[in-house]
Amino acid sequence: MKHLLSTQDLGDTEFEGILELAARFKRGESSSALLGKAVGLLFFNPSLRTRVSMDLAVSQLGGTPVTLDVGAGVWDMEYRDGAVMDGDKAEHVREGAAVLGRYVQALGVRSFPKMKNLEEDLADPVIAGFARHAGIPVLNLESMRDHPCQALADALTLREKLGPTRGRKLLLTWAYHPKPLPMAVPTAVVHVATRLGMDVTLAHPEGFGLPVAVMAAASANAKRSGGSLHVTSDATEGFRGADVVYAKSWGGIEWYGDWENEKRARADHRDWLVTEEKMARGAGARFMHCLPVRRNVVVADSVLDGPRSIVLDQAENRLHAQKAILEFLLATR
Protein backbone atom coordinates (compact mmCIF):
# COMPACT_ATOMS: atom_id res chain seq x y z
CA MET A 1 0.00 0.00 0.00
CA LYS A 2 1.48 3.34 -1.07
CA HIS A 3 0.69 6.36 1.09
CA LEU A 4 2.25 9.81 0.86
CA LEU A 5 2.26 11.40 4.29
CA SER A 6 5.65 13.14 3.92
CA THR A 7 8.28 13.61 1.22
CA GLN A 8 10.50 11.65 3.58
CA ASP A 9 8.39 8.62 2.57
CA LEU A 10 9.77 8.86 -0.97
CA GLY A 11 12.91 7.22 -2.25
CA ASP A 12 15.18 9.29 -4.47
CA THR A 13 13.86 7.69 -7.66
CA GLU A 14 10.26 8.32 -6.62
CA PHE A 15 11.01 11.91 -5.56
CA GLU A 16 12.72 12.73 -8.86
CA GLY A 17 10.07 10.89 -10.86
CA ILE A 18 7.25 12.95 -9.34
CA LEU A 19 9.08 16.21 -10.01
CA GLU A 20 9.84 15.25 -13.61
CA LEU A 21 6.22 14.24 -14.22
CA ALA A 22 5.00 17.49 -12.62
CA ALA A 23 7.24 19.46 -14.97
CA ARG A 24 5.85 17.55 -17.97
CA PHE A 25 2.29 18.25 -16.83
CA LYS A 26 3.14 21.94 -16.60
CA ARG A 27 4.50 21.84 -20.16
CA GLY A 28 1.10 20.57 -21.30
CA GLU A 29 1.38 16.79 -21.19
CA SER A 30 -1.92 15.06 -20.46
CA SER A 31 -2.78 11.79 -18.74
CA SER A 32 -5.85 9.66 -18.11
CA ALA A 33 -4.24 7.79 -15.22
CA LEU A 34 -7.37 8.18 -13.05
CA LEU A 35 -9.94 7.31 -15.71
CA GLY A 36 -12.79 5.43 -14.02
CA LYS A 37 -11.39 6.12 -10.55
CA ALA A 38 -12.62 8.30 -7.71
CA VAL A 39 -10.61 10.16 -5.08
CA GLY A 40 -12.12 11.21 -1.76
CA LEU A 41 -10.93 14.57 -0.43
CA LEU A 42 -11.68 15.09 3.28
CA PHE A 43 -11.27 18.55 4.76
CA PHE A 44 -11.36 18.87 8.53
CA ASN A 45 -10.18 22.48 8.06
CA PRO A 46 -10.75 25.30 5.54
CA SER A 47 -8.80 25.41 2.30
CA LEU A 48 -8.52 27.42 -0.90
CA ARG A 49 -5.46 26.29 -2.91
CA THR A 50 -5.49 22.67 -1.74
CA ARG A 51 -9.20 22.19 -2.32
CA VAL A 52 -9.36 23.76 -5.78
CA SER A 53 -6.08 22.31 -7.05
CA MET A 54 -6.94 18.79 -5.84
CA ASP A 55 -10.43 18.89 -7.41
CA LEU A 56 -8.87 19.98 -10.70
CA ALA A 57 -5.97 17.53 -10.48
CA VAL A 58 -8.30 14.55 -10.09
CA SER A 59 -10.59 15.78 -12.88
CA GLN A 60 -7.76 16.54 -15.31
CA LEU A 61 -6.44 13.00 -14.86
CA GLY A 62 -9.86 11.64 -15.81
CA GLY A 63 -11.04 10.83 -12.29
CA THR A 64 -13.95 11.89 -10.10
CA PRO A 65 -13.22 14.04 -7.02
CA VAL A 66 -15.51 13.48 -4.03
CA THR A 67 -14.93 16.48 -1.76
CA LEU A 68 -16.26 16.33 1.81
CA ASP A 69 -16.24 18.86 4.65
CA VAL A 70 -16.02 16.89 7.89
CA GLY A 71 -18.44 18.25 10.49
CA ALA A 72 -20.40 20.16 7.84
CA GLY A 73 -22.47 17.74 5.77
CA VAL A 74 -20.38 14.77 6.87
CA TRP A 75 -20.38 13.42 10.43
CA ASP A 76 -17.60 14.71 12.61
CA MET A 77 -15.19 11.87 13.41
CA GLU A 78 -13.57 10.44 16.49
CA TYR A 79 -10.01 9.17 15.99
CA ARG A 80 -9.03 7.92 19.48
CA ASP A 81 -9.07 4.16 19.96
CA GLY A 82 -11.14 3.12 22.96
CA ALA A 83 -13.02 6.42 23.09
CA VAL A 84 -16.42 6.52 24.79
CA MET A 85 -18.34 8.32 22.06
CA ASP A 86 -20.91 10.17 24.15
CA GLY A 87 -19.90 13.64 22.90
CA ASP A 88 -20.36 15.52 19.62
CA LYS A 89 -18.61 13.01 17.32
CA ALA A 90 -20.98 10.55 15.67
CA GLU A 91 -18.58 8.41 13.62
CA HIS A 92 -15.24 6.74 14.30
CA VAL A 93 -12.41 6.88 11.80
CA ARG A 94 -12.28 3.07 11.84
CA GLU A 95 -15.67 2.85 10.13
CA GLY A 96 -15.56 6.17 8.28
CA ALA A 97 -12.23 5.42 6.62
CA ALA A 98 -13.11 1.80 5.89
CA VAL A 99 -16.43 2.73 4.27
CA LEU A 100 -14.81 5.38 2.08
CA GLY A 101 -12.20 2.79 1.13
CA ARG A 102 -15.01 0.72 -0.39
CA TYR A 103 -16.20 3.65 -2.53
CA VAL A 104 -13.07 5.44 -3.78
CA GLN A 105 -9.56 4.43 -4.88
CA ALA A 106 -7.60 6.98 -2.81
CA LEU A 107 -8.15 9.49 -0.02
CA GLY A 108 -6.67 12.92 0.55
CA VAL A 109 -7.02 14.16 4.13
CA ARG A 110 -6.43 17.65 5.54
CA SER A 111 -6.48 17.84 9.34
CA PHE A 112 -4.79 20.48 11.45
CA PRO A 113 -3.60 19.80 15.01
CA LYS A 114 -5.48 20.82 18.13
CA MET A 115 -2.36 22.74 19.30
CA LYS A 116 -2.80 21.48 22.86
CA ASN A 117 -0.62 18.40 23.28
CA LEU A 118 2.65 18.27 21.31
CA GLU A 119 3.23 14.53 21.64
CA GLU A 120 -0.28 13.72 20.48
CA ASP A 121 -0.17 16.19 17.60
CA LEU A 122 3.20 14.93 16.37
CA ALA A 123 1.65 11.46 16.08
CA ASP A 124 -0.77 12.90 13.48
CA PRO A 125 -3.64 10.75 14.81
CA VAL A 126 -6.23 11.68 12.18
CA ILE A 127 -4.03 11.11 9.11
CA ALA A 128 -2.52 8.01 10.73
CA GLY A 129 -6.00 6.66 11.46
CA PHE A 130 -7.08 6.97 7.84
CA ALA A 131 -3.84 5.36 6.65
CA ARG A 132 -4.43 2.40 9.01
CA HIS A 133 -8.09 1.80 8.30
CA ALA A 134 -8.95 2.97 4.75
CA GLY A 135 -7.32 0.07 2.90
CA ILE A 136 -6.41 2.41 0.01
CA PRO A 137 -3.65 5.00 -0.59
CA VAL A 138 -3.86 8.08 1.63
CA LEU A 139 -2.38 11.47 0.72
CA ASN A 140 -1.62 14.05 3.39
CA LEU A 141 -3.17 17.38 2.33
CA GLU A 142 -1.60 19.08 5.38
CA SER A 143 -1.46 17.99 8.97
CA MET A 144 0.59 18.83 12.04
CA ARG A 145 3.69 17.06 10.83
CA ASP A 146 3.99 17.73 7.13
CA HIS A 147 2.61 19.08 3.86
CA PRO A 148 4.09 16.96 1.05
CA CYS A 149 1.94 18.57 -1.66
CA GLN A 150 3.36 21.99 -0.80
CA ALA A 151 6.88 20.58 -0.54
CA LEU A 152 6.84 19.05 -4.02
CA ALA A 153 5.29 22.16 -5.55
CA ASP A 154 8.01 24.22 -3.87
CA ALA A 155 10.72 21.89 -5.17
CA LEU A 156 9.35 22.30 -8.69
CA THR A 157 9.30 26.09 -8.25
CA LEU A 158 12.85 26.23 -6.90
CA ARG A 159 14.19 24.27 -9.87
CA GLU A 160 12.28 26.46 -12.32
CA LYS A 161 13.63 29.68 -10.83
CA LEU A 162 17.16 28.64 -9.85
CA GLY A 163 18.08 25.82 -12.19
CA PRO A 164 20.47 23.50 -10.31
CA THR A 165 19.71 23.93 -6.61
CA ARG A 166 22.78 22.36 -5.02
CA GLY A 167 24.74 24.99 -3.12
CA ARG A 168 22.11 27.70 -3.53
CA LYS A 169 21.16 29.49 -0.32
CA LEU A 170 17.65 29.32 1.13
CA LEU A 171 16.53 31.13 4.26
CA LEU A 172 13.49 29.70 6.02
CA THR A 173 12.52 32.45 8.43
CA TRP A 174 9.92 32.39 11.19
CA ALA A 175 7.56 35.35 11.03
CA TYR A 176 5.25 37.01 13.50
CA HIS A 177 1.59 35.95 13.40
CA PRO A 178 -1.22 36.72 15.84
CA LYS A 179 -1.87 33.04 16.56
CA PRO A 180 0.09 29.76 16.65
CA LEU A 181 0.11 27.75 13.43
CA PRO A 182 1.01 24.12 12.61
CA MET A 183 4.60 23.13 11.82
CA ALA A 184 3.65 21.31 8.62
CA VAL A 185 4.93 23.84 6.09
CA PRO A 186 8.25 24.70 7.77
CA THR A 187 8.84 20.97 8.19
CA ALA A 188 8.05 20.35 4.52
CA VAL A 189 10.32 23.19 3.40
CA VAL A 190 13.33 22.28 5.51
CA HIS A 191 13.04 18.65 4.40
CA VAL A 192 12.72 19.34 0.69
CA ALA A 193 15.33 22.13 0.54
CA THR A 194 17.96 19.98 2.24
CA ARG A 195 17.03 17.12 -0.07
CA LEU A 196 17.71 19.42 -3.04
CA GLY A 197 21.26 20.03 -1.79
CA MET A 198 20.63 23.64 -0.78
CA ASP A 199 22.48 25.51 1.94
CA VAL A 200 19.58 26.10 4.31
CA THR A 201 19.43 28.59 7.16
CA LEU A 202 16.56 28.16 9.61
CA ALA A 203 15.96 31.40 11.52
CA HIS A 204 13.61 31.67 14.47
CA PRO A 205 13.41 33.35 17.87
CA GLU A 206 14.37 31.35 20.94
CA GLY A 207 11.63 28.86 21.81
CA PHE A 208 10.32 28.54 18.26
CA GLY A 209 12.50 25.72 16.96
CA LEU A 210 11.25 22.71 15.04
CA PRO A 211 10.99 19.23 16.63
CA VAL A 212 14.19 17.23 17.11
CA ALA A 213 13.05 14.51 14.68
CA VAL A 214 12.41 17.09 11.96
CA MET A 215 15.86 18.60 12.33
CA ALA A 216 17.53 15.18 12.43
CA ALA A 217 15.88 14.20 9.15
CA ALA A 218 16.85 17.52 7.55
CA SER A 219 20.46 17.11 8.68
CA ALA A 220 20.55 13.60 7.23
CA ASN A 221 19.11 14.91 3.94
CA ALA A 222 21.77 17.62 3.78
CA LYS A 223 24.56 15.12 4.40
CA ARG A 224 23.34 12.87 1.58
CA SER A 225 22.71 15.69 -0.91
CA GLY A 226 25.81 17.78 -0.29
CA GLY A 227 23.81 20.63 1.22
CA SER A 228 23.98 22.15 4.68
CA LEU A 229 21.71 23.20 7.55
CA HIS A 230 22.38 26.13 9.87
CA VAL A 231 20.16 27.47 12.67
CA THR A 232 20.17 31.02 13.98
CA SER A 233 18.08 33.17 16.31
CA ASP A 234 19.21 36.36 14.52
CA ALA A 235 16.33 37.93 12.59
CA THR A 236 18.57 39.31 9.82
CA GLU A 237 21.63 37.04 9.60
CA GLY A 238 20.15 34.52 7.19
CA PHE A 239 19.19 37.13 4.60
CA ARG A 240 22.82 37.79 3.74
CA GLY A 241 23.59 36.21 0.37
CA ALA A 242 20.28 34.33 0.21
CA ASP A 243 18.96 33.21 -3.18
CA VAL A 244 15.54 32.45 -1.69
CA VAL A 245 13.72 33.77 1.37
CA TYR A 246 10.83 31.58 2.52
CA ALA A 247 8.73 33.12 5.31
CA LYS A 248 6.37 31.17 7.54
CA SER A 249 5.04 31.38 11.09
CA TRP A 250 4.59 28.40 13.38
CA GLY A 251 3.83 27.65 17.01
CA GLY A 252 6.50 27.58 19.70
CA ILE A 253 7.43 24.23 21.20
CA GLU A 254 8.42 25.88 24.47
CA TRP A 255 4.83 27.05 25.11
CA TYR A 256 2.92 24.40 23.16
CA GLY A 257 -0.65 24.29 24.42
CA ASP A 258 -0.11 27.36 26.62
CA TRP A 259 -1.40 30.10 24.36
CA GLU A 260 -1.48 32.91 26.92
CA ASN A 261 2.26 32.61 27.59
CA GLU A 262 3.10 32.11 23.93
CA LYS A 263 1.05 35.17 23.03
CA ARG A 264 3.19 37.27 25.35
CA ALA A 265 6.38 35.77 23.90
CA ARG A 266 5.23 36.47 20.35
CA ALA A 267 4.57 40.10 21.15
CA ASP A 268 8.32 40.63 21.49
CA HIS A 269 8.97 39.46 17.93
CA ARG A 270 6.82 41.68 15.73
CA ASP A 271 10.05 42.75 14.01
CA TRP A 272 10.28 39.30 12.40
CA LEU A 273 8.65 40.82 9.31
CA VAL A 274 10.13 40.41 5.82
CA THR A 275 10.86 43.86 4.44
CA GLU A 276 12.59 45.34 1.38
CA GLU A 277 15.52 46.34 3.58
CA LYS A 278 16.06 42.74 4.72
CA MET A 279 15.57 41.33 1.23
CA ALA A 280 18.25 43.70 -0.09
CA ARG A 281 20.82 41.72 1.92
CA GLY A 282 20.21 38.73 -0.34
CA ALA A 283 21.64 37.83 -3.73
CA GLY A 284 18.60 39.05 -5.67
CA ALA A 285 16.57 36.75 -3.42
CA ARG A 286 13.22 35.39 -4.51
CA PHE A 287 10.43 35.54 -1.94
CA MET A 288 8.33 32.46 -1.20
CA HIS A 289 5.31 31.76 1.00
CA CYS A 290 2.74 28.95 0.87
CA LEU A 291 -0.27 31.33 1.18
CA PRO A 292 -2.53 32.54 2.62
CA VAL A 293 -0.32 35.25 4.09
CA ARG A 294 -1.06 38.17 6.40
CA ARG A 295 0.16 41.28 4.62
CA ASN A 296 2.34 43.66 6.60
CA VAL A 297 2.42 41.16 9.46
CA VAL A 298 4.45 38.35 7.86
CA VAL A 299 5.69 40.26 4.81
CA ALA A 300 5.53 43.85 3.60
CA ASP A 301 3.31 44.67 0.62
CA SER A 302 6.31 45.93 -1.33
CA VAL A 303 7.99 42.51 -1.10
CA LEU A 304 4.89 40.42 -1.73
CA ASP A 305 3.85 42.51 -4.74
CA GLY A 306 7.39 43.04 -6.01
CA PRO A 307 9.19 41.43 -8.95
CA ARG A 308 11.10 38.93 -6.78
CA SER A 309 7.94 37.40 -5.29
CA ILE A 310 7.17 33.94 -6.70
CA VAL A 311 4.24 33.04 -4.46
CA LEU A 312 1.81 32.74 -7.37
CA ASP A 313 4.17 30.38 -9.18
CA GLN A 314 4.22 28.22 -6.05
CA ALA A 315 0.43 28.21 -5.93
CA GLU A 316 0.12 27.28 -9.61
CA ASN A 317 2.62 24.46 -9.18
CA ARG A 318 0.43 22.85 -6.54
CA LEU A 319 -1.82 21.67 -9.40
CA HIS A 320 0.99 20.14 -11.45
CA ALA A 321 2.71 18.54 -8.46
CA GLN A 322 -0.54 17.02 -7.19
CA LYS A 323 -1.36 15.53 -10.57
CA ALA A 324 2.04 13.85 -10.50
CA ILE A 325 1.47 12.63 -6.93
CA LEU A 326 -1.92 11.15 -7.83
CA GLU A 327 -0.48 9.34 -10.83
CA PHE A 328 2.32 8.01 -8.62
CA LEU A 329 -0.21 6.70 -6.09
CA LEU A 330 -2.82 5.32 -8.47
CA ALA A 331 -1.55 4.76 -12.02
CA THR A 332 -0.53 1.15 -11.36
CA ARG A 333 -3.50 0.18 -9.17
C-alpha positions, 0 to 999 in steps of 0.5 A: 500500500502506497501512502504519501504522508511526507516527502521523507516517505519517498525514495530518491527515484520516486522523488525525482520521478514525481518532479519530472512528471509534474514538470511535464504536466506543466508543459502541457502533457496530459494523462488519463491515469485516473480514468474510471477512478474516484478520489475522496478529499476530506477537509477537517479544516478550511482550504482554498489552494489545496481544495481547488487544485486537488479537485482539478488535479483529479478531474484533469487525470480523468477521475472523479473528485468526491470532496467532503467537509467533515463536520459540515455535511459529513459526520464529525469523526472520532479518531481515538481508539477506545473512546467513549463516544458520548460527545459531539462526534458521531462516527469513528475513523475506523468505520468512516475510513473503511467505508470510504475505502469501499467507494473510492480508490484513494483518499486525501485528508487535511487535518490540522492539530489541536495545538494542545498536546505536542506529543499527540499532535506529532503522532498525526492521529487523524491522518494516521487513522485513515492510513491504518483503516482505509485500505487504500492509498492516503495522501496528506493534504496538510497535517501537524507534521507535514505538507508533502503537496506543498513541498513538491510544488516548492521543489518544482518552483525552486528548480524552475527559478534557480536551475540547479539547486545544489549549493544555492542558499535558502533562508526559512525564516519564522515570522510574527503571526497573531496566533500559533500555526502548525509546523507542517509547512516549515517541516516540509520546506526544511526537508525538501530544501535539504534534499535538493542540496541547498544551503539552508538557514533556519531562523527563528526566535528562541523557543520557536525551533522545530521538533528534534526529529524534523531537524535530524531528518533535515540534517541527514538529507543535507549530508546525503545531498551535499547541502547544509543546515544552519540554525540562527536566532538572529532575525537578519543574519540569514538574509545575507547572500540568500537566493531564496527567502521563505517566510512562515510562522509556526507555534512555539514548542516551548509554550505548546498548548499554553497560548497565553504565555506564547502570546506574550512571547510572540509580542516581542517578535513583531520585528520578524517581518520580511521587508525590502531592507532585509531582502536587499541583503540577499543575492537578488533573493526570490520571496516564497510563502505557501499562502494565505499570508497576512500582509504587513504582518508576515511580509511587507506589501512591497515585497509580496507585490514586487518582482522577486515574489514567486508566491503565485508560481508556487500556488500554480505548481500545486496543481501540477505537483498534485497531478504527479502525486496522484499518478504516482499513487494510483496509475498502477493500481 
